[in-house]
Amino acid sequence: MIRLSRDEGLWTATIARPEKANSLTGEMLETLADFAEEAARQARALVITGEGRVFSAGADLDEARAGLATSPLWERLSGAIAAAPILTIAALNGTLAGGAFGMALACDLRIAVPEAKFFYPVMKLGFLPQPSDPGRLARLVGPARAKLILMAGQKIGADEALAWGLVDRVVPGERLGETVEALCADARGASAEHVAAIKAMIA
């Protein structure tokens, strides 16, 4: 349910459960976290994307009811991405919802298709967001807009997300892959030490 690719410095994880809106199970989260931690040591760029028309609807509903919605696995995954000394990109092939927000917020760049929607309905569902997500979201879009998403339950379209700074570019779906590969090209051609040094200077 997670397809993994390692290609000359560019590592890609694809959430491949389109029949379930790419909702994530505990096993899938562990696979993604393991891959992100390995990429941090060996890759120069990491891309996370989805298959089909949805990036991820968040936690699998059955597993969410059994405790996955508040599992530390989400924080482990977003923490691994945020700490990786490489270029990290969320290639958002469609809608992003719930706990899946964390992995995208932790990435250096977010590239979305025009059809993407963004929402994080924790207020309605009675859960708290994952610990690092509100701070990362507020740093990108500001406190008031973070409250619009997390407290007022607003669903944001791709154009509004771009205007807010939640995503960095909006491109047609047929160009998503080539756009992300082009963004990774310089990092792939550099040494791991050079990539890490430039990222450290920005952070």
C-alpha positions in Angstrom: 0.0 0.0 0.0 3.1 2.2 0.0 5.2 2.0 -3.1 8.9 2.9 -2.5 11.4 4.1 -5.1 15.1 4.8 -4.7 16.5 6.5 -7.8 20.0 8.1 -7.7 19.5 10.3 -4.7 15.7 10.9 -5.3 13.6 8.7 -3.1 9.8 8.6 -3.5 7.1 7.2 -1.4 3.7 6.8 -3.0 0.6 6.2 -0.9 -1.2 3.6 -3.0 -4.6 2.8 -1.6 -6.9 4.9 -3.9 -9.9 2.7 -3.3 -9.8 3.9 0.4 -8.9 7.6 -0.5 -5.3 6.7 0.5 -6.3 6.5 4.1 -3.4 5.4 6.3 -3.1 2.4 8.5 -0.6 2.0 11.3 1.5 -0.3 9.2 1.6 2.3 6.4 2.6 5.0 8.8 5.5 2.8 10.1 6.6 2.1 6.5 6.6 5.8 5.7 8.5 6.7 8.9 11.1 4.0 8.3 11.5 5.2 4.7 11.9 8.9 5.8 14.5 8.0 8.4 16.4 5.9 5.9 16.2 8.7 3.2 17.6 11.2 5.7 20.8 9.1 5.9 21.1 8.1 2.2 19.1 10.3 -0.2 19.4 13.9 -1.2 15.7 14.5 -1.9 12.5 12.8 -0.7 9.1 13.1 -2.4 5.9 11.9 -0.8 2.9 11.6 -3.1 -0.3 9.6 -3.6 -2.0 7.5 -6.2 -5.3 8.6 -7.8 -7.3 11.7 -7.1 -6.6 12.0 -3.3 -3.3 12.5 -1.6 -4.6 11.1 1.7 -7.8 11.3 3.7 -5.8 10.8 6.9 -6.3 7.8 9.3 -8.1 4.7 8.2 -11.5 5.0 9.9 -11.5 1.5 11.5 -8.0 2.0 12.9 -8.8 5.6 13.9 -11.6 4.3 16.1 -9.1 1.8 17.6 -6.6 4.5 18.6 -4.6 5.3 15.4 -6.0 8.9 15.4 -3.9 9.7 18.5 -0.9 7.4 17.8 2.6 8.7 18.2 3.4 7.2 14.7 2.1 10.4 13.1 4.5 12.6 15.1 7.4 10.1 14.4 6.7 10.4 10.7 6.5 14.2 10.6 9.5 14.5 12.9 11.6 12.3 10.6 10.7 14.4 7.6 11.3 17.7 9.3 14.7 16.6 10.7 15.9 15.1 7.4 19.0 17.1 6.1 17.7 16.7 2.5 15.2 18.4 0.2 11.7 17.1 1.1 8.6 17.7 -1.1 5.0 16.8 -0.8 3.6 16.2 -4.3 -0.1 16.7 -3.5 -1.9 14.9 -6.3 -5.3 15.7 -4.7 -7.1 16.4 -1.4 -5.2 16.4 1.9 -7.1 15.8 5.1 -6.7 15.1 8.8 -3.6 13.5 10.2 -2.0 13.3 6.7 -1.5 17.1 7.0 1.5 16.5 9.3 3.7 14.9 6.7 3.0 17.7 4.2 3.5 20.4 6.7 6.9 18.9 7.7 8.1 19.0 4.1 10.3 21.8 2.7 8.0 22.3 -0.3 4.3 21.5 -1.1 3.3 21.3 -4.8 -0.4 20.8 -5.4 -2.8 20.1 -8.3 -5.6 22.6 -8.9 -8.3 20.1 -7.7 -6.7 19.7 -4.2 -8.6 20.7 -1.1 -7.1 21.0 2.4 -8.9 20.4 5.7 -8.1 19.1 9.1 -11.5 18.5 10.9 -10.1 17.8 14.4 -12.6 20.1 16.1 -15.6 18.3 14.6 -14.2 14.8 15.3 -13.2 15.5 18.9 -9.4 14.9 18.5 -6.5 17.1 19.1 -4.2 17.7 16.1 -0.8 16.0 16.2 1.5 18.1 18.5 3.8 19.7 15.9 1.1 20.4 13.3 -0.5 23.6 14.6 2.9 25.3 15.0 4.1 24.3 11.5 0.7 25.3 10.0 0.8 28.7 11.8 4.3 29.4 10.6 3.2 28.9 7.0 -0.1 30.7 7.0 -0.3 32.7 10.2 -2.2 32.1 13.4 -5.6 33.3 12.2 -5.6 31.2 9.1 -4.4 28.2 11.1 -7.4 28.7 13.4 -9.7 28.9 10.3 -8.5 25.4 9.4 -8.2 23.8 12.8 -10.9 25.5 14.8 -13.4 26.7 12.3 -13.1 23.6 10.2 -12.7 25.4 6.9 -11.9 23.5 3.7 -9.3 25.5 1.6 -9.0 25.2 -2.1 -5.6 25.1 -4.0 -5.7 28.7 -5.2 -6.4 30.0 -1.7 -3.7 27.6 -0.2 -1.2 29.1 -2.7 -2.2 32.7 -1.8 -1.8 31.8 1.9 1.6 30.1 1.5 0.3 26.7 2.5 1.4 25.4 -0.9 4.3 26.7 -3.0 3.1 26.0 -6.5 -0.1 24.7 -8.2 0.4 22.7 -11.4 -1.8 20.5 -13.6 -1.9 16.9 -12.6 -0.2 15.8 -15.8 2.8 18.0 -14.9 3.1 17.2 -11.2 5.7 14.5 -11.6 8.0 16.5 -14.0 7.7 19.6 -11.9 8.8 17.8 -8.7 11.6 16.1 -10.5 12.9 19.4 -11.8 12.8 20.9 -8.3 14.9 18.0 -7.1 17.5 18.2 -9.9 20.0 20.5 -8.2 19.9 18.5 -4.9 20.3 15.2 -6.7 23.4 16.6 -8.4 25.0 17.9 -5.2 26.8 16.1 -2.5 24.8 15.1 0.6 27.0 17.4 2.7 26.2 20.4 0.4 22.5 19.7 0.6 22.6 19.4 4.3 24.7 22.6 4.7 22.4 24.8 2.7 19.3 23.4 4.5 20.9 24.1 7.8 21.6 27.7 6.9 17.9 28.3 6.0 16.5 26.5 9.1 
